Amino acid sequence: MRAAAVVAMAGVVVVAAAGCTKAPSYSDQIDRVGDFQKSALPAVTVTGWEGKPLSDQAVGVMPGAPVVVATHAGVLTDVTVSGPDGTVPGRLTDDGQRWQSSKPLSFGAHYTLTASARGVAGERAQQVAFTTSTASSFASASTVINDGETVGVGQTVPINFDAPVANKLNAQRAITVTTDPPVEGAFYWLNDSMVRWRPEHYFAPGTKVTVAVHTKGIDLGDGVYGTNNLSSHFTIGRRFVAIADDKSKQIVVYINGKPVRTMATSMGKDSTPTNTGVYMVAERVPSVIMDSSTYGVPVKSAAGYREVVYNASRISFSGIYVHAAPWSVGQQGNTDVSNGCLNVNDANALWFRENARRGDLVIVKNTVGPPLPGDDGLGDWNVPWSVWKKGNA
């Protein structure tokens, strides 16, 4: 029985073989070993701004955008970018698969890039020539925060340009803000030359913030290019919040949640009320000249003035300060008589100037004035997060 089974199976095999009447065919491409080897060579790509391919003979290349050379299925063996100032420096990653220029290029200059990569199937080389764009005008970036400064929990990240920025997205993409511990944040433009970055909530004390601005050679729109790079590091200090309540006519200062000082105040009278809302402390100076003409009221008019005030701490770009006002001590704590500032006595003004830091918070409530505008310059926290996080570039 076993023998018969074997014979029967063998018969099936024979019949199946006999049924194959056409020989299989194969593509002749399998014999093209040269094409196969060429396709197996490592690929070399050259990209510029935002990872867009940099083609040979390209014109108008952004000088500030890093040039990136990358390879797959191999390692870079040589990358050289030559221009009018010699060889452009760059960095190669540890795995040898990515090279990036580390210095902005010159404006209106011609460059030649040569790169080669080696893989298991051999070596591939590539050459790209390109010319950078020219600029009709420049914009310099700056920030008011000193490197290494300790600031308040409300301090946002301010970047100011000395010329209008039309291409705000390009500017934002050239700015990096990192925090330790990490927090989500977003950019918002107060006007065409001032951009801010902030998180949803006030910073936690001890947070470290690093800002890197790489706008040199970046197209900021309408022929304007960035002319510099900058970096800044600052630390968030203790939580300092001053609550100015027009109902009680008192300012209560809290440090890390504990009340540490109460000051009688006289705020803006009904014709010149103090805005409600959240303010950030800016510069604190021994004295400042206050001039009504800066907001449209002539000095020689009935409501005009020009005088020196002492121990002044700015809390708005529109000219609201916490400052000494010895002439209104009798009204402080009971009547509003100022032109919008928070008047306090000499001792309290001195204490506030010496103890407040840039970015500390002053929260004004219960006045008849409108909210402090979010684009005031020190009113960033008055823009709702739902609006701020969408950005307005």
C-alpha positions in Angstrom: 0.0 0.0 0.0 2.8 2.4 0.8 4.5 1.6 -2.5 1.3 2.3 -4.4 0.9 5.6 -2.7 4.4 6.7 -3.7 3.8 5.8 -7.3 0.5 7.6 -7.4 2.1 10.8 -6.0 4.9 10.5 -8.4 2.4 10.3 -11.2 0.7 13.5 -10.1 4.0 15.2 -10.2 4.8 14.0 -13.7 1.4 15.0 -15.0 1.8 18.5 -13.5 5.2 18.9 -15.1 3.9 17.8 -18.4 1.2 20.5 -18.2 3.7 23.4 -18.3 3.8 24.3 -22.0 5.4 27.8 -21.8 8.8 28.7 -20.3 8.9 31.6 -17.8 10.2 35.0 -19.0 12.2 37.5 -17.0 12.8 41.3 -17.6 16.1 42.1 -19.2 16.6 44.8 -16.5 17.9 42.2 -14.2 21.0 41.9 -16.4 21.7 45.7 -16.2 24.0 45.5 -13.4 25.3 49.0 -14.0 21.9 50.5 -13.4 21.4 48.5 -10.3 24.7 49.7 -8.9 23.9 53.3 -9.7 20.5 53.1 -7.9 22.2 51.6 -4.9 24.7 54.5 -4.6 24.1 56.8 -1.6 21.7 59.7 -2.3 23.0 63.3 -1.6 20.5 66.1 -1.0 21.2 69.8 -0.6 18.5 72.0 1.1 18.2 75.6 2.3 15.5 77.5 4.2 12.9 75.3 5.8 14.4 72.2 4.2 13.5 73.2 0.6 15.8 71.8 -2.1 18.6 74.0 -3.2 18.9 73.6 -7.0 22.0 74.2 -9.1 22.3 77.8 -10.3 19.7 79.0 -7.8 19.4 82.8 -7.4 18.2 84.7 -4.4 19.1 82.2 -1.8 18.6 83.5 1.8 22.0 84.2 3.2 21.0 83.5 6.8 19.4 80.1 6.2 21.7 77.2 7.0 22.8 75.1 4.0 22.2 71.4 4.8 23.8 68.4 3.0 22.4 65.0 3.9 22.9 61.4 2.6 21.1 58.1 3.0 22.5 54.6 2.8 26.0 56.0 3.3 28.2 58.6 5.0 29.4 62.0 3.8 33.1 61.9 3.0 33.5 65.6 2.0 31.4 68.8 2.0 33.0 72.1 0.8 31.1 75.4 0.3 33.3 78.0 -1.2 32.5 81.7 -1.6 34.1 85.2 -1.7 35.3 84.9 1.9 36.7 81.5 1.6 35.4 78.2 2.9 32.1 78.3 4.8 32.4 76.5 8.2 30.0 73.7 9.1 29.3 70.8 11.4 29.0 67.1 10.6 26.8 64.9 12.7 28.3 62.0 14.6 26.7 59.5 12.2 28.3 61.3 9.2 24.9 61.6 7.4 24.2 65.4 7.8 26.3 68.5 7.4 25.0 72.0 8.2 26.7 75.4 7.7 27.4 77.2 10.9 27.8 80.8 9.7 25.5 83.1 7.7 26.5 83.6 4.1 27.3 87.0 2.5 24.7 89.1 0.6 24.8 89.0 -3.2 27.6 86.5 -3.3 28.2 83.4 -5.5 28.9 80.0 -3.8 29.9 76.6 -5.0 29.1 73.5 -3.0 30.7 70.1 -3.6 29.7 67.0 -1.6 30.5 63.4 -1.8 29.2 60.3 0.0 30.3 56.7 0.2 28.0 53.7 0.6 28.3 49.9 0.2 27.7 50.3 -3.6 30.3 53.0 -4.1 30.6 56.8 -4.0 28.4 59.6 -5.3 29.4 63.2 -5.7 27.3 66.3 -6.3 28.0 70.0 -7.1 25.6 72.9 -6.7 26.3 76.5 -7.5 24.0 79.3 -6.2 23.9 83.0 -5.6 22.5 84.7 -2.4 20.1 87.5 -2.4 20.8 91.2 -1.9 19.1 93.4 0.7 17.6 96.9 0.3 17.5 97.6 4.1 18.2 95.8 7.4 16.5 95.2 10.7 18.4 94.6 13.9 16.9 92.4 16.7 17.2 93.3 20.4 15.7 92.4 23.8 15.3 94.5 27.0 16.2 91.6 29.2 19.9 91.4 30.3 21.7 88.2 29.8 21.7 86.4 33.2 19.0 88.6 34.7 16.5 87.3 37.2 13.0 88.5 36.4 9.4 88.2 37.7 7.0 85.3 37.0 5.1 87.5 34.5 8.0 88.4 32.3 7.3 87.5 28.7 10.0 87.0 26.0 10.3 90.3 24.1 12.1 90.6 20.8 12.1 94.1 19.2 13.2 95.0 15.6 14.3 98.5 14.6 12.4 98.3 11.3 9.0 96.9 10.4 8.8 93.2 9.8 6.5 92.2 6.9 7.3 88.5 6.8 6.5 87.7 10.5 6.5 83.9 9.9 10.1 84.0 8.8 11.1 86.0 11.8 9.3 83.6 14.2 11.0 80.6 12.6 14.3 82.2 13.3 13.6 82.6 17.0 13.9 79.7 19.5 12.7 79.8 23.1 13.4 76.9 25.4 12.5 76.6 29.0 13.6 74.3 31.9 11.2 72.8 32.9 9.5 72.8 29.5 6.3 74.8 29.0 4.1 75.3 26.0 4.3 78.8 24.6 3.4 80.9 21.5 4.4 84.0 19.6 2.2 87.1 19.3 3.0 90.4 17.5 2.1 93.6 19.4 2.9 95.6 16.2 5.1 95.2 13.1 8.3 95.5 15.0 7.6 93.9 18.4 7.0 90.1 18.9 6.4 88.4 22.3 6.5 84.8 23.4 4.7 83.6 26.5 3.1 80.5 28.1 -0.5 80.2 29.0 0.1 80.8 32.7 2.7 82.8 34.6 6.1 81.1 34.9 6.9 79.0 37.9 9.7 80.4 40.1 13.1 78.9 39.2 12.3 78.4 35.5 15.3 78.9 33.3 14.6 80.5 29.9 17.0 80.5 26.9 16.3 82.7 23.8 18.2 82.3 20.5 17.5 84.7 17.7 19.1 83.8 14.3 17.7 86.5 12.0 21.0 87.5 10.4 20.6 87.2 6.7 16.9 86.1 7.1 14.3 87.6 4.7 12.0 89.6 6.9 9.9 90.8 3.9 9.8 93.9 1.6 13.5 93.7 1.0 14.4 93.9 4.7 16.8 91.4 6.0 17.9 90.6 9.5 21.4 92.0 10.4 22.3 90.3 13.6 21.9 87.2 15.9 21.5 87.3 19.6 21.1 85.0 22.6 19.8 85.6 26.1 19.4 83.5 29.2 17.3 84.5 32.2 15.8 83.0 35.3 12.4 83.4 36.9 12.7 84.6 40.5 10.2 84.6 43.4 6.5 85.3 42.7 5.9 89.0 43.3 2.3 90.2 42.7 0.9 93.6 43.7 -2.9 93.8 43.9 -4.1 97.4 43.5 -7.7 97.7 44.5 -9.5 101.0 43.7 -12.3 100.0 46.0 -10.1 99.9 49.1 -7.5 102.4 47.6 -4.8 100.0 48.8 -2.0 98.1 47.1 -1.1 94.8 48.8 2.1 93.2 47.7 2.4 89.4 47.9 5.7 87.5 47.7 5.3 83.8 47.1 1.7 84.1 48.2 2.3 85.9 51.5 1.3 89.6 52.0 4.5 91.6 52.8 3.5 95.2 52.4 0.3 97.3 52.2 0.4 100.8 50.7 -2.3 103.4 50.5 -2.7 104.8 47.0 -4.5 107.3 44.9 -5.3 106.2 41.3 -6.6 107.9 38.2 -9.5 110.3 38.7 -12.7 109.7 36.7 -11.5 111.9 33.8 -8.2 110.1 33.5 -8.9 106.6 35.1 -6.3 103.9 35.6 -6.8 100.9 33.4 -7.9 97.7 34.9 -6.0 94.5 34.2 -2.6 92.9 34.5 0.6 95.0 34.2 4.2 94.0 34.0 6.9 96.0 35.8 9.5 97.4 33.5 12.3 99.9 34.4 12.6 101.3 38.0 14.3 104.7 38.1 15.2 107.2 40.9 13.4 109.9 38.9 11.6 110.6 35.7 10.1 113.6 34.0 6.4 113.3 33.4 5.0 115.3 30.5 1.3 115.5 29.6 2.2 116.4 26.0 3.3 112.8 25.5 -0.3 111.7 25.4 -1.8 114.8 23.7 -2.4 117.2 26.5 -0.4 120.5 26.1 1.8 121.3 29.1 0.4 124.9 29.3 -3.2 123.8 29.2 -5.4 123.6 32.4 -4.9 119.9 32.6 -1.3 119.9 31.5 1.9 119.3 33.5 5.6 118.7 33.3 7.3 117.7 36.5 9.9 115.4 38.0 8.6 112.5 40.0 10.8 110.3 42.2 11.2 106.5 42.8 9.2 105.7 39.7 8.5 102.1 38.5 7.0 101.9 35.0 4.1 99.4 34.6 2.8 100.5 31.1 4.1 101.9 27.9 1.3 104.4 28.0 3.0 106.1 31.0 1.5 104.5 34.1 3.9 104.3 37.0 3.9 103.4 40.7 5.7 106.6 42.0 6.1 108.9 44.9 3.5 111.7 45.1 4.0 113.7 48.3 1.4 116.2 47.0 -1.4 113.6 47.2 -0.6 111.9 50.5 -3.8 113.3 52.0 -5.8 111.7 49.2 -4.0 108.4 49.2 -6.2 105.7 50.6 -9.5 107.6 50.1 -9.7 109.7 46.9 -8.5 109.2 43.3 -6.7 112.4 42.0 -3.9 111.1 39.7 -3.7 111.2 35.9 -3.6 107.4 35.8 -0.6 106.5 37.8 -0.6 104.8 41.2 0.4 107.5 43.6 2.0 106.4 46.9 4.1 108.1 49.6 7.9 108.5 49.4 8.7 105.4 51.6 6.4 103.1 49.7 7.6 104.3 46.3 11.2 103.7 47.4 10.4 100.2 48.8 8.6 99.3 45.6 11.4 100.5 43.3 14.1 98.6 45.4 12.1 95.3 45.7 10.2 94.9 42.4 11.9 93.3 39.4 11.3 93.4 35.7 8.4 91.1 35.0 6.8 91.3 38.4 3.0 91.7 38.3 0.7 94.6 39.2 -3.0 93.7 39.0 -5.4 96.6 39.0 -9.1 96.1 39.7 -12.3 98.0 40.5 -11.4 101.2 38.6 -13.8 102.9 36.2 -11.1 102.7 33.4 -11.2 100.2 30.5 -8.9 97.2 30.5 -5.2 97.8 29.7 -4.8 97.0 26.0 -2.9 93.8 25.2 -0.7 95.7 22.8 0.3 98.3 25.3 3.7 96.8 25.5 3.4 95.7 29.1 -0.1 94.3 28.9 0.7 91.0 27.3 -1.3 89.0 29.9 -4.5 90.8 29.0 -4.7 88.9 25.7 -6.7 85.7 26.3 -4.6 82.6 25.7 -7.2 81.3 23.2 -6.3 84.3 21.1 -2.6 84.5 21.9 -1.8 80.8 21.1 -3.2 81.1 17.6 -0.7 83.8 16.8 -1.2 86.7 14.4 1.7 86.4 12.0 
